[in-house]
Every structure is written in structure tokens, then in C-alpha cells.
Amino acid sequence: MINSTLIQDWFKQLQTDICTGLEDLDGSASFGTDNWLRAEGGGGCTRVINGQTIEKGGVAFSAVTGQAGEKMIKTLQIETNIAPEELNFLATGVSIVLHPRHPLSPIIHMNVRYFELSDGTWWFGGGIDLSPHYVDATLAIRFHQQLKEACDAHNADFYPQFKTWADKYFYLSHRQESRGVGGIFFDRLNDKTTGLDKNQLWAFVKQIGQTFVPAYRTQIEATRHLPFDDTHLHWQSLRRSRYVEFNLVWDRGTHFGLQTNGRTESILMSMPPQATWIYDYQPAADSPEAKTLDYLKNVQNWL
Amino acid sequence: MINSTLIQDWFKQLQTDICTGLEDLDGSASFGTDNWLRAEGGGGCTRVINGQTIEKGGVAFSAVTGQAGEKMIKTLQIETNIAPEELNFLATGVSIVLHPRHPLSPIIHMNVRYFELSDGTWWFGGGIDLSPHYVDATLAIRFHQQLKEACDAHNADFYPQFKTWADKYFYLSHRQESRGVGGIFFDRLNDKTTGLDKNQLWAFVKQIGQTFVPAYRTQIEATRHLPFDDTHLHWQSLRRSRYVEFNLVWDRGTHFGLQTNGRTESILMSMPPQATWIYDYQPAADSPEAKTLDYLKNVQNWL
């Protein structure tokens, strides 16, 4: 049976492999490395790149441990007979956000994570989702196909369930629009919630992690040689502001991290290199920008 | 005795007066006007400027009414014997955020507001605070003197109390720094909490509203002719990202508004024209930027 040490080690290696893959994809820059320790237990390694293809990107590994405490037990709505201060937790995973320089290339996010408590509670969570500045239906479909293939290898229900979950999660209520073209999102996967055992779920999570680089390569290679002008860059910058809004207002992980003394620079490595806000901006009718908004305002069934 | 109709009318006129004052200060642009209605009751008028001195600024008036409901009563922790669905509320006020083009000029924020319930509950709230991209102690002191004068005309305890309140409120815990050089912040002022009657408190709130333009004029006139270069603009853009972080992560009004179907464009008129994020950015030792961070990381008693 897989155990938490093996999971952590594999996540750490995944970070290395993904960084190597992304350096190859970028073709110009390499990742810096920031190792950090957490006073209460555990630590992490945050790796950041500022490249030619990836204007600003971060790939973060962490394995955080400590006393669970009342706030965590309450926030996570965990039912247990053990007192919160007698419970220890481990949270480990890899998180990625990449902001490409090319306005026709999409922003991408991935997270794979594992959580356990000393009372035997455990689960996996994670997801991958794509936020194009300009939605290209063919590329959105290709992305969803790659995710569906990874899911279908483990459980035929996963893709439809986790696609719907992503549509719900990556949604800016205050804008009434999706963050992007979605992807998959899943949380609290364990034997009870899925019927699959720990080894089976771990195999699924590993495959999601391994799907990341090839999936993003598909998107980058299809877009990075396309011509663009200042109109595209301006729109990219406006879309980046929506990414900021989602992460700071709605993303539960970001919020929880910032309000519980998490490592700020690692949490906010998801921020774009820059962003623009214009009061009540409306793209011209029938423009490519308006078409993208149309896609974002109406959740799509890509497959 | 002052009543809610007179308060609303005065706030609406304050918006007009402030916009006129700011157009004069800007010297190049005028405010646009967006009137809006709220389906559940009331509405507002959002006025936005993109000028030479004020790169992006908004002056918003609103007077929103409706059924209070359980969520509002709970959020505001109101003790009442009347059922939430039988209570009506009125919330009215003026909110301002101005982002100047010149990196040595400060961002400024003001809010004056009045809230009442149909059971007789009422209070005033508001504040003014200054967020310089570069802290100039002389100008911070001048700003606080202007606020102290306005407060002292009504109650000698107000300035020290409300200055401390602002230091607490306009604080980015996740950065361990203040949003700026502070100012004053106050909430739930009524006869019970202050010992002043409604007319007296209204006179105070009116004076705060009237202090805004002259106080900002002092800051702008002292800074707008100073030379600057790309280093200043770069730092301005980084500081603007902190302003975004405060408003989207910590500001209760913004959060409450976005999560309760408020008018998004009016709430987010506070966003800067653009902002920059750099992973783990550290200004050079002893630079003006480092000196500013020093001020922000250590709350000052300016007077």
C-alpha cells in the first residue's frame, strides 16, 4: 500500500520533472529554486521561471505538517472523536500556474494534493484547468480530450463528474463568467467517496500529474507562432485581471492560505506578471474578444 | 433632526461637489456618469475619470434599500426582536478611490456612509486613508494634521481612536505591511457608541466629506511637478498590486459586495489601471523603495 512518505517523494520528483519539461518547452530560461521551512512543521520548495514562452510561472511543492487544531477541523468539516489538538495532519502536493507571454497561448493551472490526519482520515484532491485569453474551441476540445483520456483509464465517471466540478469551482460569480474553458477539479477522493482503493486513486492522481506537461505543450505549440498585435496584448492584460480576481476573491486555497499565515510568496506565485483594469470595459460586437466572453459566459460541453 | 432623505440628498450633492473639485485638480478630464438601479431597491450613480493627473478614479454614490434578511442581520451582528424579513434597511454613502498617474503622488480612498434599519437602528461609518507609492513623512504628517483638525472640531477622542482603527483596518496581514500611511476609519457611530447625538455625528461626517478634496489637493500639488523615471513607475506598479491584494482579500466592503451580488463595476472601480507582480521582489537596501517599505512595516504615529 502506498504511504505518505512515498507520496511526498513522488510529488517532489514530479516537481522536478515538470520543471525540466517546462524549461524544455520554454527554450530560454530555467527555474529558480526557493526552499523554505515552516515554523510549525514541514516546508516546501517554490520554483519560479521568467522565460520567453512562460512570462511568469511557478511550480510549487510543499509538505506541511503540524497539529490540526480546531480551526482546521472546523473548516474542513471533519468528523472525528479525537480532540483537534491531539490530531496531526500532513498536507502535501504540487501546484502550478503559468502565464504565457503570447496572448494567444492560455494560462494553465494544475494542483495535485494529498491530505491525511493521524486518526486515519485521508484524501486526494486536485485538478487541471485552462484559461485562454482567447478561446479557441478546437484547442479547448483537445485539452478536454487529454483530460478525459487520463480520467477514463481509472474510472469512467471521473471525467464527467470532475469536469462539472471544475465548471462550478472556476467560476467568477461577480462577473458571471468562467475563469476559462475549465478542465477537471476533484477533492476528498478516498475509498468511501469513490469506491476505489488508495493505490487506485494514487495511480489516478499520478497520471493527472504526468498529463500536465504534454497537455500544455499541445496548447503552446499550437499558438506560439501565431501573429499578434497590441490589441491582443491589451486583452490579455484585461483577462489577467480576471485571473487575479478569481484567485484573490474566490479561490478557497488562496484565501485559506493568506488568512492562516501561509507562505505568501508561494501562494501568490499564481499572480500574473501584470494586469489591467478598465471600468466597465466592453469589447466591440462580434470581435474575437466578444466571442471569447461569449464562451466564458456560457459553460460549454466541449466533448 | 436630520433624516435619511436629507442625508441621501447631501451625499449626492457631495459626489457632485467632489467630482467638480477633482476635475479642477486634474485639469484635463471630466467624470463620466453611470446611473444604475438595483432590482431589490434603490440604486446609485458611479462616476469615473481617466485624466492627466488622476489616471483612474471613481467617485460613487449609492442609496440601496430593501428587506434586511437573515444574512445581513447576522453579518452585521444586529440585536433586534423583529424578524429579519420584516426589517427594511437603507445604506447610503459616497466612496472614492483615486489612482494618480504620477508615481510620487499617493493613492487616496474615502468613504462616508449611513445605515439604518426600520426598527430604529442607525449608524454612520467611513474614513479617509492615503497610500503613497513613496512615503514622504512631511506629506503624511500634513495629511494627518488635516484629518485631526476635522476630527477635533467634533470630539477630541475621534482622531486618536479613528487613526488607530485605520491602522488596524488598512493592514495586509499576509504581507505584514500597512496599505499606506493610514488616516482615519470609523464605523457604527451613533448616540450609544459615541455619546454624540445624530445631528452632531452628521456634522462630523459632513466635515470628513468636505475635507477630502482639499486634503488630496495638498498631496497632489506637493508632488505632481517632481521629476520621476522608470524606476518610480515600476515601483508604483508593484505598489498598485498590493492595493489590489488589500481590496480583494481583506476589504470587508469589497468582499461583502462581490459575494452578495453587488454592482461589480462600481465595487471594483477601486482597482488600479494596471498592476505588476514579481515573485519575492526585494528593493535594493537603502533605496527610497526600501525606505517606503520600512514605513509600511512599522506603524507610525505621524503626529
Interface residues (C-beta under 8 A of the other chain):
Chain A: D34 T46 V48 K56 G58 S173 H174 R175 S237 S241 V244 E245 L248 V249 H255 L258 Q259 N261 G262 T264 E265 I267 L268 M269 M271 P272 P273 Q274 A275 T276 W277 I278 Y279 D280
Chain B: D34 T46 V48 K56 G58 S173 H174 R175 S237 S241 V244 E245 L248 V249 H255 L258 Q259 N261 G262 T264 E265 I267 L268 M269 M271 P272 P273 Q274 A275 T276 W277 I278 Y279 D280
